[in-house]
Amino acid sequence: MLDIGFAELLVVSAIALFVVGPERLPSALRSLSLWVGRVRRGFEEIKADVSREMHNEEVMRALKESRDEVQDIADVSSALSIEPPTATDTTTDATTDAATDSETVSDKGA
């Protein structure tokens, strides 16, 4: 990530030793690591929030597209005035077909 080599780390630690002093260096490093941890956790929370919001937006977009498709289908079916067949319609059609077939057979026999 930062691409810090061993030589750079050695130089930074030597400067920190001179600036802070040997007595306060351990507590300063501890404080620094606590702050770095807090900052990382904060960034992770922000990333999680953004990810969650992006997922919510994708779901809402998909829901809107589905609603639009259903509305388009409803518009087309109402424009064509298509009604779904009911159970009584299919039995009536079957009875009518059977009557027509019997009339055809009786016409051929006569």
C-alpha positions as CSV (number, residue, x, y, z in Angstrom):
1,M,0.0,0.0,0.0
2,L,2.6,2.6,1.1
3,D,5.5,0.6,-0.3
4,I,7.9,1.5,2.7
5,G,11.1,-0.5,2.7
6,F,13.3,-1.5,5.6
7,A,15.7,1.4,5.0
8,E,12.9,4.0,5.1
9,L,11.4,2.4,8.3
10,L,14.8,2.5,9.9
11,V,15.2,6.2,9.1
12,V,11.7,7.0,10.4
13,S,12.3,5.1,13.7
14,A,15.7,6.8,14.2
15,I,14.1,10.3,13.7
16,A,11.2,9.3,16.1
17,L,13.7,8.2,18.7
18,F,15.6,11.6,18.5
19,V,12.4,13.7,18.5
20,V,10.3,11.9,21.1
21,G,13.1,10.5,23.3
22,P,13.7,6.9,24.5
23,E,11.5,7.4,27.6
24,R,8.3,8.5,25.8
25,L,8.8,6.5,22.6
26,P,6.9,3.3,23.7
27,S,3.8,5.3,24.9
28,A,4.0,7.5,21.8
29,L,3.9,4.4,19.6
30,R,1.1,3.0,21.6
31,S,-0.9,6.2,21.2
32,L,-0.1,6.3,17.5
33,S,-1.3,2.7,17.0
34,L,-4.5,3.4,18.8
35,W,-5.2,6.4,16.6
36,V,-4.4,4.4,13.5
37,G,-6.7,1.7,14.6
38,R,-9.6,4.2,15.2
39,V,-9.1,5.7,11.8
40,R,-9.1,2.3,10.1
41,R,-12.3,1.3,11.9
42,G,-13.9,4.6,10.9
43,F,-13.0,4.0,7.2
44,E,-14.3,0.4,7.4
45,E,-17.6,1.7,8.8
46,I,-17.8,4.3,6.1
47,K,-17.1,1.7,3.4
48,A,-19.7,-0.6,4.9
49,D,-22.3,2.2,4.9
50,V,-21.6,3.1,1.3
51,S,-21.7,-0.5,0.3
52,R,-25.0,-1.0,2.0
53,E,-26.5,2.1,0.4
54,M,-25.3,1.0,-3.0
55,H,-26.9,-2.3,-2.5
56,N,-30.2,-0.6,-1.4
57,E,-30.1,1.6,-4.6
58,E,-29.6,-1.5,-6.8
59,V,-32.5,-3.3,-5.1
60,M,-34.8,-0.2,-5.5
61,R,-33.8,0.2,-9.2
62,A,-34.6,-3.5,-9.9
63,L,-37.9,-3.1,-8.1
64,K,-38.8,0.0,-10.1
65,E,-37.9,-1.8,-13.4
66,S,-40.0,-4.8,-12.4
67,R,-42.9,-2.5,-11.5
68,D,-42.6,-0.7,-14.9
69,E,-42.6,-4.1,-16.7
70,V,-45.7,-5.2,-14.9
71,Q,-47.4,-1.9,-15.7
72,D,-46.4,-2.2,-19.4
73,I,-47.9,-5.7,-19.5
74,A,-51.1,-4.5,-17.8
75,D,-51.3,-1.6,-20.3
76,V,-50.9,-4.0,-23.2
77,S,-53.5,-6.5,-21.9
78,S,-56.0,-3.7,-21.2
79,A,-55.4,-2.3,-24.7
80,L,-56.0,-5.7,-26.2
81,S,-58.8,-6.3,-23.6
82,I,-57.5,-9.8,-23.0
83,E,-59.2,-11.5,-20.1
84,P,-57.7,-14.6,-18.6
85,P,-59.7,-17.8,-19.2
86,T,-61.7,-19.0,-16.2
87,A,-62.5,-22.6,-15.3
88,T,-66.1,-22.4,-16.6
89,D,-64.9,-21.1,-20.0
90,T,-62.7,-24.2,-20.5
91,T,-65.5,-26.6,-19.6
92,T,-67.9,-24.8,-21.9
93,D,-65.4,-24.9,-24.7
94,A,-64.8,-28.7,-24.2
95,T,-68.6,-29.4,-24.2
96,T,-69.0,-27.3,-27.4
97,D,-66.1,-29.2,-29.0
98,A,-67.6,-32.6,-28.1
99,A,-71.0,-31.6,-29.4
100,T,-69.4,-30.4,-32.7
101,D,-67.5,-33.6,-33.0
102,S,-70.6,-35.8,-32.5
103,E,-72.5,-33.7,-35.1
104,T,-69.6,-34.2,-37.6
105,V,-69.6,-38.0,-37.0
106,S,-73.4,-38.2,-37.4
107,D,-73.2,-36.2,-40.7
108,K,-70.6,-38.6,-42.1
109,G,-72.7,-41.6,-41.2
110,A,-75.8,-40.3,-42.8
